[in-house]
């Protein structure tokens, strides 16, 4: 475990987005695994095909 409940910001295009990362682990090969614990209901695959995203969190991880 590298860190727990880390607050951070990230630039996404012209926006600066604040976030709290639940957990970051350093793997054996030196790469990082970001873990987001969920306590509520998750988005369904159908949500990805809507005109407007219901849960934009996952696409932000790709940045």
C-alpha positions in Angstrom: 0.0 0.0 0.0 1.5 3.3 -1.2 -1.2 5.6 0.1 -4.7 5.8 1.5 -7.4 8.5 0.9 -5.1 10.8 -1.0 -6.5 14.1 -2.2 -5.3 15.2 -5.6 -6.2 17.4 -8.6 -5.9 16.6 -12.3 -6.2 18.8 -15.4 -8.7 17.4 -17.9 -8.7 19.7 -21.0 -9.4 23.2 -19.7 -10.7 22.0 -16.3 -9.0 21.2 -13.1 -10.8 18.3 -11.3 -10.4 17.5 -7.6 -10.5 13.9 -6.4 -9.9 11.6 -3.5 -8.1 8.4 -4.4 -9.1 5.7 -1.9 -6.0 3.6 -2.2 -2.8 3.4 -4.4 -0.8 0.2 -4.4 2.7 -0.2 -5.9 2.9 -3.5 -7.8 5.9 -5.8 -8.0 6.8 -4.5 -11.4 6.8 -0.9 -10.1 3.5 0.1 -11.7 0.7 1.6 -9.7 -2.8 0.2 -9.1 -5.5 2.8 -8.2 -8.3 1.3 -6.1 -11.7 3.0 -5.8 -13.9 1.5 -3.2 -17.6 1.7 -4.0 -20.3 2.1 -1.4 -23.3 2.8 -3.5 -24.8 1.5 -6.7 -22.5 1.4 -9.8 -23.3 2.5 -13.4 -24.5 -0.1 -15.8 -23.0 -0.8 -19.2 -26.1 0.8 -20.8 -25.1 4.1 -19.1 -22.1 4.3 -21.4 -24.3 4.7 -24.5 -26.4 7.6 -23.3 -26.0 11.0 -24.8 -24.8 12.3 -21.4 -22.7 10.1 -19.1 -24.5 9.3 -15.8 -21.1 8.4 -14.1 -18.2 10.3 -15.7 -15.7 9.0 -13.2 -14.3 6.1 -15.2 -13.4 8.1 -18.4 -11.5 10.5 -16.1 -9.3 7.6 -15.0 -8.1 7.3 -18.6 -6.7 10.7 -18.5 
